[in-house]
Amino acid sequence: MIETFLYVLAIVIAFLILSIRILREYERGVVFMLGRFWKVKGPGLIILIPGIQQMVKVSLRIVVLDVPSQDVISKDNVSVKVNAVVYFRAVDPEKSIIQVEDYHQAISQLAQTTLRSVLGQHDLDEMLTERDKLNNDIQEILDEQTDAWGVKVSNVEIKHMDLDESMIRAIAQQAEAERSRRAKVINAEGEQQAAGRLLEAARILSADPRAIQLRYLQTLKDISNQQSSTIVFPLPLELITPLLEATSKRQHKGGE
């Protein structure tokens, strides 16, 4: 009798061990009954019927996928090595198990082809300056195509773009030429503004002769403060003209 009881107890314990599953808060169990989908369970304590029900675990946490470096030919025929990182998570455990065999591997392959396809439609300058836009474009394409797998792609980030040494030198020369151009433009704009200010000042001084005299006295004061052995005194035409006229008249009378 005792042996029979112990035998039954051992069967019950073995049945419980095979039947009980515990799922964490971030896990879900896709349960199949006789090979057909039954329901999604979890988290917590799960009881299965051994031999009749089987369960596949699915994690709902965000997965960080490192996309291997890809050889990309840009629209302007420049060869670039690009790698990226993709952030995704399973939002529908049923689809992620039934619709695709291994959604991690599937997303990795899809990310590689999408990366080459999207970047190949842009010039090198756009790759370097519009990285945020490229990230969004790749993320939208991946998210749309993985929706049927029950997966949500939340973010895509391009990490590195490796260029040849010759291309790096060409980009540096281009940047130097651009800085030189901007400096010349700024200098020309400064000259234009200075010329406009001088013209405006000349109009103000010509409107009143007294203003010219005050400016003349200010100039003499500035010259006197300088330590120079040679001083040039600018004389207004108002002072020189009468002297020239008087000298001309005396010469004319003497000639007569």
Backbone as CSV, one residue per row, in Angstrom:
resi,resn,N_x,N_y,N_z,CA_x,CA_y,CA_z,C_x,C_y,C_z
1,MET,0.840,-1.202,0.000,0.000,0.000,0.000,0.879,1.257,0.000
2,ILE,1.878,1.229,0.868,2.773,2.384,0.948,3.551,2.549,-0.350
3,GLU,3.979,1.445,-0.941,4.719,1.515,-2.189,3.860,2.109,-3.310
4,THR,2.556,1.708,-3.313,1.640,2.258,-4.325,1.461,3.755,-4.132
5,PHE,1.349,4.175,-2.872,1.188,5.609,-2.576,2.417,6.383,-3.013
6,LEU,3.592,5.857,-2.714,4.818,6.532,-3.113,4.946,6.600,-4.639
7,TYR,4.507,5.553,-5.300,4.562,5.524,-6.765,3.653,6.594,-7.366
8,VAL,2.428,6.671,-6.798,1.476,7.686,-7.289,2.003,9.082,-6.994
9,LEU,2.590,9.254,-5.803,3.137,10.566,-5.426,4.271,10.967,-6.366
10,ALA,5.098,9.989,-6.718,6.201,10.295,-7.651,5.663,10.699,-9.011
11,ILE,4.571,10.042,-9.437,3.977,10.408,-10.739,3.421,11.833,-10.689
12,VAL,2.756,12.144,-9.582,2.172,13.488,-9.449,3.261,14.548,-9.445
13,ILE,4.345,14.292,-8.696,5.447,15.266,-8.634,6.081,15.441,-10.016
14,ALA,6.296,14.336,-10.722,6.865,14.429,-12.060,5.936,15.185,-13.003
15,PHE,4.626,14.961,-12.850,3.648,15.658,-13.687,3.697,17.162,-13.428
16,LEU,3.808,17.544,-12.131,3.869,18.960,-11.795,5.145,19.599,-12.313
17,ILE,6.250,18.862,-12.205,7.519,19.403,-12.694,7.455,19.651,-14.191
18,LEU,6.836,18.725,-14.913,6.731,18.874,-16.357,5.662,19.892,-16.764
19,SER,4.702,20.165,-15.875,3.560,21.023,-16.225,3.771,22.480,-15.853
20,ILE,4.494,22.727,-14.770,4.593,24.087,-14.251,5.709,24.850,-14.957
21,ARG,5.398,26.065,-15.394,6.366,27.005,-15.954,6.167,28.357,-15.271
22,ILE,7.256,29.061,-15.090,7.196,30.395,-14.498,7.811,31.381,-15.488
23,LEU,7.003,32.363,-15.862,7.446,33.388,-16.811,7.680,34.697,-16.085
24,ARG,8.782,35.364,-16.423,9.085,36.668,-15.826,8.164,37.742,-16.395
25,GLU,8.271,38.926,-15.802,7.383,40.022,-16.198,7.546,40.396,-17.667
26,TYR,8.747,40.288,-18.200,9.001,40.669,-19.582,8.879,39.500,-20.553
27,GLU,8.417,38.343,-20.099,8.302,37.167,-20.952,6.845,36.801,-21.196
28,ARG,6.605,36.230,-22.363,5.283,35.685,-22.689,5.489,34.285,-23.270
29,GLY,4.497,33.428,-23.066,4.580,32.074,-23.581,3.542,31.831,-24.655
30,VAL,3.983,31.456,-25.857,3.079,31.112,-26.951,2.806,29.604,-26.830
31,VAL,1.560,29.246,-26.480,1.205,27.857,-26.178,0.545,27.213,-27.394
32,PHE,1.003,26.011,-27.742,0.435,25.216,-28.821,-0.186,23.956,-28.216
33,MET,-1.376,23.589,-28.694,-2.039,22.371,-28.248,-2.178,21.435,-29.440
34,LEU,-1.473,20.310,-29.340,-1.441,19.323,-30.417,-0.988,19.967,-31.739
35,GLY,-0.016,20.877,-31.634,0.564,21.513,-32.808,-0.150,22.749,-33.299
36,ARG,-1.323,23.043,-32.749,-2.075,24.216,-33.183,-1.965,25.315,-32.128
37,PHE,-1.949,26.571,-32.613,-1.866,27.694,-31.682,-3.083,27.712,-30.768
38,TRP,-2.801,27.891,-29.471,-3.909,27.927,-28.501,-4.066,29.340,-27.929
39,LYS,-3.076,29.829,-27.182,-3.157,31.173,-26.625,-1.766,31.624,-26.173
40,VAL,-1.713,32.912,-25.846,-0.489,33.498,-25.290,-0.686,33.653,-23.791
41,LYS,0.243,33.137,-22.996,0.130,33.195,-21.541,1.305,33.945,-20.936
42,GLY,1.088,34.374,-19.687,2.136,35.019,-18.922,1.839,36.477,-18.659
43,PRO,2.611,37.065,-17.745,3.680,36.445,-16.942,3.117,35.714,-15.725
44,GLY,4.006,35.062,-14.959,3.604,34.361,-13.760,3.660,32.852,-13.916
45,LEU,2.799,32.164,-13.141,2.769,30.708,-13.130,1.926,30.180,-14.289
46,ILE,2.498,29.251,-15.057,1.815,28.664,-16.206,1.787,27.144,-16.012
47,ILE,0.605,26.538,-16.255,0.470,25.083,-16.157,0.157,24.530,-17.539
48,LEU,0.972,23.572,-17.971,0.812,22.945,-19.275,0.488,21.461,-19.092
49,ILE,-0.174,20.905,-20.089,-0.451,19.469,-20.094,0.683,18.786,-20.838
50,PRO,1.514,18.000,-20.143,2.663,17.362,-20.810,2.225,16.463,-21.959
51,GLY,2.970,16.598,-23.064,2.690,15.778,-24.227,1.596,16.323,-25.117
52,ILE,0.784,17.202,-24.603,-0.325,17.765,-25.386,-0.084,19.235,-25.702
53,GLN,0.460,19.952,-24.728,0.722,21.380,-24.916,2.221,21.648,-24.890
54,GLN,2.655,22.527,-25.760,4.040,22.981,-25.785,4.050,24.511,-25.757
55,MET,5.112,25.083,-25.199,5.195,26.536,-25.051,6.533,27.044,-25.577
56,VAL,6.486,28.183,-26.273,7.686,28.857,-26.759,7.754,30.227,-26.088
57,LYS,8.883,30.518,-25.434,9.040,31.795,-24.746,9.397,32.910,-25.733
58,VAL,8.859,34.085,-25.451,9.167,35.290,-26.237,9.466,36.424,-25.270
59,SER,10.600,37.105,-25.458,10.954,38.248,-24.620,10.392,39.533,-25.230
60,LEU,9.824,40.373,-24.381,9.252,41.645,-24.838,10.212,42.820,-24.658
61,ARG,11.415,42.557,-24.182,12.381,43.634,-23.988,12.965,44.102,-25.321
62,ILE,13.478,45.336,-25.304,14.105,45.891,-26.509,15.417,45.159,-26.776
63,VAL,15.609,44.772,-28.014,16.810,44.072,-28.441,17.678,45.052,-29.235
64,VAL,18.974,45.071,-28.928,19.931,45.927,-29.636,20.688,45.060,-30.637
65,LEU,20.492,45.340,-31.921,21.103,44.552,-32.988,22.177,45.370,-33.679
66,ASP,23.400,44.866,-33.676,24.513,45.541,-34.356,24.573,45.051,-35.802
67,VAL,24.304,45.954,-36.738,24.327,45.594,-38.157,25.772,45.589,-38.635
68,PRO,26.246,44.496,-39.227,27.639,44.443,-39.699,27.924,45.531,-40.733
69,SER,29.214,45.875,-40.857,29.631,46.909,-41.803,29.270,46.497,-43.228
70,GLN,28.671,47.448,-43.957,28.215,47.196,-45.320,28.962,48.096,-46.308
71,ASP,29.307,47.534,-47.468,29.910,48.315,-48.551,28.798,48.983,-49.350
72,VAL,28.779,50.295,-49.315,27.730,51.073,-49.967,28.348,51.930,-51.060
73,ILE,27.714,51.950,-52.217,28.105,52.843,-53.317,27.098,53.990,-53.352
74,SER,27.567,55.193,-53.068,26.678,56.342,-53.033,26.204,56.709,-54.434
75,LYS,25.286,57.646,-54.486,24.724,58.081,-55.770,25.774,58.719,-56.655
76,ASP,26.800,59.360,-56.047,27.877,59.966,-56.827,29.095,59.038,-56.922
77,ASN,28.849,57.719,-56.819,29.849,56.667,-57.069,31.043,56.740,-56.112
78,VAL,30.777,56.930,-54.845,31.800,56.909,-53.812,31.579,55.666,-52.950
79,SER,32.636,54.898,-52.735,32.537,53.680,-51.932,32.706,54.022,-50.448
80,VAL,31.739,53.565,-49.644,31.736,53.865,-48.216,31.391,52.594,-47.448
81,LYS,32.066,52.384,-46.322,31.718,51.297,-45.418,30.888,51.867,-44.279
82,VAL,29.682,51.332,-44.094,28.739,51.870,-43.121,28.245,50.742,-42.229
83,ASN,28.204,51.007,-40.933,27.549,50.074,-40.021,26.562,50.840,-39.158
84,ALA,25.600,50.123,-38.600,24.510,50.763,-37.868,24.072,49.861,-36.728
85,VAL,23.165,50.389,-35.912,22.575,49.628,-34.814,21.061,49.819,-34.876
86,VAL,20.332,48.728,-34.636,18.870,48.723,-34.728,18.292,48.327,-33.368
87,TYR,17.285,49.084,-32.924,16.589,48.794,-31.674,15.170,48.317,-32.014
88,PHE,14.815,47.125,-31.533,13.481,46.592,-31.836,13.007,45.725,-30.676
89,ARG,11.706,45.421,-30.679,11.120,44.560,-29.657,9.900,43.856,-30.225
90,ALA,9.610,42.679,-29.686,8.419,41.926,-30.095,7.203,42.496,-29.373
91,VAL,6.199,42.900,-30.131,4.968,43.435,-29.545,3.801,42.478,-29.699
92,ASP,3.921,41.509,-30.576,2.886,40.485,-30.779,3.569,39.117,-30.771
93,PRO,3.634,38.457,-29.586,4.342,37.172,-29.494,3.821,36.119,-30.463
94,GLU,2.528,36.110,-30.723,1.964,35.106,-31.624,2.563,35.239,-33.021
95,LYS,2.571,36.445,-33.577,3.113,36.655,-34.921,4.619,36.409,-34.959
96,SER,5.327,36.845,-33.921,6.785,36.720,-33.940,7.239,35.263,-33.924
97,ILE,6.380,34.341,-33.482,6.732,32.924,-33.482,6.172,32.204,-34.701
98,ILE,4.950,32.546,-35.106,4.282,31.814,-36.183,4.667,32.332,-37.563
99,GLN,4.815,33.651,-37.710,5.006,34.236,-39.034,6.442,34.161,-39.544
100,VAL,7.410,34.016,-38.659,8.813,34.003,-39.067,9.559,33.000,-38.186
101,GLU,10.514,32.302,-38.800,11.229,31.254,-38.060,12.119,31.843,-36.965
102,ASP,12.930,32.844,-37.310,13.828,33.487,-36.344,13.818,34.978,-36.646
103,TYR,13.014,35.744,-35.885,12.844,37.153,-36.247,14.113,37.959,-35.973
104,HIS,14.986,37.525,-35.072,16.250,38.219,-34.872,17.112,38.149,-36.142
105,GLN,17.260,36.959,-36.679,18.059,36.790,-37.891,17.393,37.468,-39.076
106,ALA,16.074,37.396,-39.157,15.353,38.015,-40.265,15.544,39.532,-40.266
107,ILE,15.473,40.144,-39.084,15.641,41.594,-39.003,17.078,41.978,-39.317
108,SER,18.046,41.171,-38.915,19.447,41.451,-39.224,19.678,41.483,-40.733
109,GLN,19.160,40.490,-41.445,19.337,40.461,-42.895,18.581,41.597,-43.571
110,LEU,17.379,41.877,-43.095,16.582,42.960,-43.677,17.251,44.312,-43.442
111,ALA,17.841,44.510,-42.267,18.513,45.774,-41.967,19.722,45.984,-42.875
112,GLN,20.452,44.927,-43.179,21.625,45.057,-44.046,21.225,45.471,-45.456
113,THR,20.224,44.827,-46.018,19.796,45.172,-47.382,19.160,46.554,-47.431
114,THR,18.386,46.897,-46.408,17.752,48.223,-46.381,18.798,49.317,-46.244
115,LEU,19.833,49.078,-45.446,20.897,50.065,-45.267,21.586,50.365,-46.593
116,ARG,21.903,49.326,-47.337,22.557,49.538,-48.637,21.621,50.227,-49.625
117,SER,20.355,49.840,-49.606,19.401,50.390,-50.561,19.146,51.877,-50.315
118,VAL,18.932,52.254,-49.060,18.594,53.648,-48.747,19.801,54.556,-48.959
119,LEU,20.957,54.165,-48.455,22.135,55.019,-48.590,22.602,55.126,-50.035
120,GLY,22.371,54.089,-50.835,22.767,54.135,-52.236,21.990,55.145,-53.056
121,GLN,20.902,55.688,-52.514,20.105,56.678,-53.222,20.524,58.115,-52.914
122,HIS,21.576,58.283,-52.115,21.989,59.618,-51.701,23.463,59.842,-52.032
123,ASP,23.809,61.137,-52.198,25.203,61.523,-52.404,25.973,61.430,-51.088
124,LEU,27.301,61.462,-51.215,28.142,61.375,-50.027,27.893,62.548,-49.081
125,ASP,27.724,63.755,-49.640,27.472,64.922,-48.790,26.197,64.741,-47.979
126,GLU,25.173,64.175,-48.583,23.922,63.941,-47.857,24.111,62.889,-46.761
127,MET,24.930,61.874,-47.027,25.196,60.863,-45.999,25.860,61.482,-44.773
128,LEU,26.754,62.454,-45.018,27.513,63.040,-43.924,26.746,64.117,-43.184
129,THR,25.862,64.828,-43.859,25.181,65.975,-43.245,23.733,65.694,-42.856
130,GLU,23.114,64.692,-43.450,21.695,64.423,-43.168,21.509,63.040,-42.547
131,ARG,22.332,62.750,-41.548,22.290,61.421,-40.938,20.973,61.160,-40.220
132,ASP,20.415,62.183,-39.576,19.145,61.994,-38.865,18.021,61.606,-39.828
133,LYS,17.990,62.256,-40.978,16.965,61.941,-41.976,17.141,60.508,-42.489
134,LEU,18.366,60.094,-42.732,18.625,58.726,-43.194,18.216,57.713,-42.131
135,ASN,18.507,58.019,-40.869,18.094,57.122,-39.788,16.580,56.938,-39.766
136,ASN,15.861,58.043,-39.925,14.394,57.970,-39.921,13.868,57.192,-41.116
137,ASP,14.476,57.387,-42.278,14.024,56.665,-43.475,14.217,55.154,-43.314
138,ILE,15.367,54.750,-42.808,15.630,53.320,-42.616,14.695,52.746,-41.562
139,GLN,14.482,53.499,-40.488,13.598,53.019,-39.410,12.173,52.822,-39.899
140,GLU,11.683,53.754,-40.704,10.309,53.629,-41.216,10.162,52.413,-42.132
141,ILE,11.152,52.171,-42.980,11.082,51.022,-43.887,11.114,49.716,-43.105
142,LEU,12.037,49.606,-42.141,12.127,48.384,-41.338,10.861,48.162,-40.522
143,ASP,10.340,49.227,-39.935,9.149,49.093,-39.101,7.946,48.644,-39.918
144,GLU,7.848,49.159,-41.135,6.723,48.776,-41.993,6.814,47.305,-42.401
145,GLN,8.017,46.842,-42.736,8.153,45.470,-43.214,8.109,44.443,-42.083
146,THR,8.507,44.826,-40.870,8.495,43.881,-39.747,7.175,43.890,-38.990
147,ASP,6.246,44.734,-39.393,4.951,44.767,-38.710,4.220,43.428,-38.840
148,ALA,4.382,42.755,-39.980,3.730,41.450,-40.162,4.348,40.375,-39.277
149,TRP,5.525,40.613,-38.725,6.182,39.650,-37.838,5.893,39.933,-36.370
150,GLY,5.060,40.944,-36.096,4.777,41.300,-34.712,5.932,41.986,-34.017
151,VAL,6.769,42.690,-34.776,7.961,43.343,-34.242,7.867,44.843,-34.502
152,LYS,8.270,45.637,-33.513,8.293,47.087,-33.628,9.739,47.573,-33.621
153,VAL,10.171,48.207,-34.723,11.504,48.807,-34.803,11.387,50.237,-34.300
154,SER,11.971,50.503,-33.147,11.800,51.810,-32.502,12.843,52.831,-32.921
155,ASN,14.036,52.368,-33.308,15.082,53.343,-33.636,16.178,52.675,-34.460
156,VAL,16.800,53.483,-35.337,17.952,53.049,-36.130,18.987,54.161,-36.078
157,GLU,20.230,53.796,-35.790,21.306,54.779,-35.722,22.491,54.315,-36.572
158,ILE,22.907,55.175,-37.508,24.129,54.915,-38.271,25.322,55.278,-37.387
159,LYS,26.217,54.316,-37.157,27.321,54.542,-36.220,28.558,55.115,-36.901
160,HIS,29.043,54.458,-37.933,30.301,54.867,-38.552,30.179,54.861,-40.070
161,MET,30.921,55.802,-40.679,31.092,55.827,-42.131,32.591,55.916,-42.411
162,ASP,33.161,54.843,-42.903,34.590,54.788,-43.171,34.859,55.106,-44.634
163,LEU,35.743,56.097,-44.864,36.091,56.544,-46.211,37.548,56.239,-46.498
164,ASP,37.908,56.185,-47.776,39.298,56.027,-48.182,40.094,57.286,-47.835
165,GLU,41.410,57.123,-47.703,42.267,58.254,-47.368,42.182,59.354,-48.429
166,SER,42.131,58.960,-49.693,42.044,59.958,-50.768,40.758,60.769,-50.667
167,MET,39.661,60.101,-50.311,38.391,60.812,-50.180,38.404,61.743,-48.969
168,ILE,39.070,61.320,-47.898,39.173,62.182,-46.714,39.956,63.446,-47.046
169,ARG,41.053,63.300,-47.819,41.829,64.478,-48.222,41.006,65.393,-49.120
170,ALA,40.225,64.804,-50.018,39.396,65.617,-50.912,38.352,66.400,-50.117
171,ILE,37.763,65.762,-49.122,36.763,66.444,-48.297,37.409,67.574,-47.502
172,ALA,38.648,67.336,-47.004,39.354,68.385,-46.262,39.655,69.581,-47.162
173,GLN,40.077,69.322,-48.405,40.344,70.416,-49.342,39.066,71.181,-49.667
174,GLN,37.982,70.450,-49.816,36.707,71.106,-50.095,36.285,71.997,-48.931
175,ALA,36.476,71.488,-47.698,36.115,72.281,-46.524,36.985,73.536,-46.426
176,GLU,38.279,73.405,-46.748,39.173,74.557,-46.716,38.774,75.594,-47.762
177,ALA,38.404,75.122,-48.953,37.955,76.050,-49.994,36.669,76.758,-49.587
178,GLU,35.794,76.034,-48.914,34.543,76.642,-48.481,34.798,77.705,-47.416
179,ARG,35.725,77.428,-46.480,36.052,78.427,-45.460,36.684,79.664,-46.088
180,SER,37.553,79.467,-47.103,38.166,80.608,-47.783,37.115,81.450,-48.508
181,ARG,36.168,80.754,-49.129,35.104,81.484,-49.832,34.278,82.328,-48.863
182,ARG,33.928,81.736,-47.713,33.140,82.468,-46.734,33.904,83.673,-46.196
183,ALA,35.235,83.506,-45.987,36.030,84.627,-45.497,36.040,85.775,-46.509
184,LYS,36.171,85.437,-47.792,36.163,86.484,-48.824,34.810,87.175,-48.901
185,VAL,33.751,86.402,-48.774,32.412,86.999,-48.814,32.207,87.944,-47.629
186,ILE,32.637,87.504,-46.438,32.484,88.347,-45.252,33.310,89.625,-45.394
187,ASN,34.540,89.493,-45.935,35.394,90.665,-46.134,34.770,91.643,-47.133
188,ALA,34.205,91.093,-48.218,33.560,91.959,-49.219,32.341,92.662,-48.629
189,GLU,31.574,91.949,-47.822,30.413,92.571,-47.180,30.849,93.671,-46.222
190,GLY,31.976,93.432,-45.502,32.489,94.472,-44.608,32.931,95.709,-45.370
191,GLU,33.605,95.511,-46.505,34.023,96.650,-47.329,32.824,97.426,-47.856
192,GLN,31.804,96.704,-48.253,30.602,97.359,-48.762,29.924,98.202,-47.679
193,GLN,29.831,97.629,-46.474,29.215,98.384,-45.381,30.049,99.606,-45.005
194,ALA,31.406,99.437,-44.997,32.275,100.573,-44.672,32.139,101.682,-45.711
195,ALA,32.078,101.308,-46.992,31.914,102.312,-48.044,30.594,103.056,-47.890
196,GLY,29.562,102.328,-47.523,28.270,102.985,-47.321,28.308,103.964,-46.160
197,ARG,29.016,103.597,-45.069,29.128,104.498,-43.925,29.930,105.752,-44.286
198,LEU,31.018,105.565,-45.070,31.824,106.715,-45.482,31.028,107.667,-46.370
199,LEU,30.247,107.107,-47.271,29.425,107.937,-48.139,28.396,108.723,-47.336
200,GLU,27.807,108.057,-46.343,26.828,108.741,-45.496,27.483,109.863,-44.691
201,ALA,28.715,109.584,-44.165,29.432,110.614,-43.410,29.788,111.804,-44.302
202,ALA,30.187,111.518,-45.543,30.519,112.606,-46.469,29.312,113.480,-46.758
203,ARG,28.167,112.881,-46.890,26.953,113.667,-47.145,26.606,114.549,-45.948
204,ILE,26.808,114.024,-44.746,26.504,114.822,-43.557,27.467,115.995,-43.434
205,LEU,28.778,115.726,-43.657,29.775,116.812,-43.560,29.573,117.868,-44.631
206,SER,29.213,117.474,-45.841,29.029,118.445,-46.930,27.785,119.293,-46.744
207,ALA,26.894,118.869,-45.868,25.662,119.638,-45.665,25.908,120.910,-44.871
208,ASP,26.985,120.961,-44.051,27.268,122.131,-43.213,28.776,122.337,-43.178
209,PRO,29.315,123.463,-43.685,30.768,123.700,-43.678,31.365,123.669,-42.279
210,ARG,30.583,124.075,-41.251,31.105,124.050,-39.891,31.458,122.636,-39.450
211,ALA,30.725,121.658,-39.909,31.021,120.271,-39.565,32.386,119.852,-40.120
212,ILE,32.703,120.360,-41.331,34.002,120.049,-41.919,35.127,120.660,-41.088
213,GLN,34.919,121.906,-40.605,35.935,122.557,-39.787,36.161,121.794,-38.483
214,LEU,35.079,121.341,-37.851,35.215,120.572,-36.618,35.963,119.270,-36.869
215,ARG,35.675,118.645,-37.981,36.372,117.406,-38.314,37.843,117.663,-38.586
216,TYR,38.131,118.792,-39.190,39.514,119.170,-39.470,40.293,119.368,-38.172
217,LEU,39.664,120.074,-37.201,40.318,120.302,-35.910,40.523,118.977,-35.164
218,GLN,39.560,118.077,-35.237,39.703,116.785,-34.593,40.850,115.976,-35.207
219,THR,41.002,116.087,-36.523,42.098,115.387,-37.200,43.446,115.920,-36.754
220,LEU,43.560,117.271,-36.630,44.816,117.856,-36.145,45.135,117.390,-34.741
221,LYS,44.125,117.280,-33.889,44.347,116.801,-32.520,44.855,115.363,-32.511
222,ASP,44.270,114.539,-33.368,44.709,113.142,-33.439,46.148,113.036,-33.915
223,ILE,46.537,113.898,-34.881,47.904,113.858,-35.403,48.897,114.307,-34.336
224,SER,48.502,115.290,-33.544,49.413,115.803,-32.511,49.686,114.778,-31.427
225,ASN,48.796,113.839,-31.238,48.988,112.807,-30.221,49.909,111.691,-30.689
226,GLN,50.218,111.654,-31.960,51.083,110.606,-32.501,52.544,111.037,-32.431
227,GLN,53.409,110.068,-32.105,54.844,110.338,-32.034,55.463,110.126,-33.411
228,SER,55.439,111.191,-34.217,55.950,111.105,-35.582,56.758,112.358,-35.889
229,SER,57.832,112.202,-36.653,58.680,113.333,-37.015,58.131,114.113,-38.196
230,THR,57.227,113.509,-38.937,56.657,114.160,-40.117,55.160,114.312,-39.921
231,ILE,54.667,115.522,-40.081,53.241,115.802,-39.924,52.757,116.486,-41.186
232,VAL,51.735,116.010,-41.767,51.128,116.591,-42.953,49.845,117.275,-42.530
233,PHE,49.727,118.583,-42.817,48.544,119.343,-42.448,47.616,119.427,-43.642
234,PRO,46.480,118.833,-43.578,45.513,118.981,-44.663,44.851,120.351,-44.594
235,LEU,44.833,121.093,-45.703,44.221,122.418,-45.751,42.931,122.351,-46.552
236,PRO,41.874,122.903,-46.025,40.603,122.916,-46.770,40.722,123.786,-48.012
237,LEU,39.951,123.450,-48.990,39.944,124.233,-50.232,39.468,125.652,-49.991
238,GLU,38.637,125.890,-48.976,38.141,127.240,-48.696,39.273,128.198,-48.336
239,LEU,40.344,127.628,-47.736,41.485,128.479,-47.378,42.465,128.638,-48.534
240,ILE,42.621,127.620,-49.336,43.607,127.649,-50.410,43.114,128.461,-51.596
241,THR,41.845,128.389,-51.922,41.303,129.032,-53.125,41.531,130.550,-53.142
242,PRO,41.238,131.285,-52.048,41.506,132.744,-52.104,42.977,133.060,-52.323
243,LEU,43.882,132.286,-51.695,45.311,132.529,-51.892,45.727,132.320,-53.342
244,LEU,45.195,131.267,-53.950,45.522,130.991,-55.340,44.992,132.094,-56.257
245,GLU,43.814,132.601,-55.966,43.241,133.662,-56.803,44.057,134.948,-56.689
246,ALA,44.480,135.276,-55.445,45.275,136.505,-55.253,46.612,136.407,-55.969
247,THR,47.241,135.266,-55.881,48.531,135.049,-56.535,48.385,135.152,-58.049
248,SER,47.295,134.642,-58.563,47.052,134.687,-60.002,46.857,136.123,-60.485
249,LYS,46.155,136.930,-59.663,45.911,138.321,-60.072,47.223,139.116,-60.106
250,ARG,48.117,138.921,-59.105,49.366,139.656,-59.064,50.242,139.276,-60.264
251,GLN,50.269,137.993,-60.599,51.049,137.576,-61.757,50.506,138.180,-63.045
252,HIS,49.201,138.310,-63.131,48.591,138.871,-64.352,48.938,140.353,-64.495
253,LYS,48.912,141.113,-63.343,49.254,142.528,-63.397,50.738,142.732,-63.729
254,GLY,51.576,141.917,-63.161,53.012,142.044,-63.435,53.331,141.770,-64.897
255,GLY,52.592,140.908,-65.505,52.827,140.589,-66.914,52.408,141.717,-67.830
256,GLU,51.406,142.474,-67.383,50.975,143.615,-68.193,52.025,144.735,-68.149
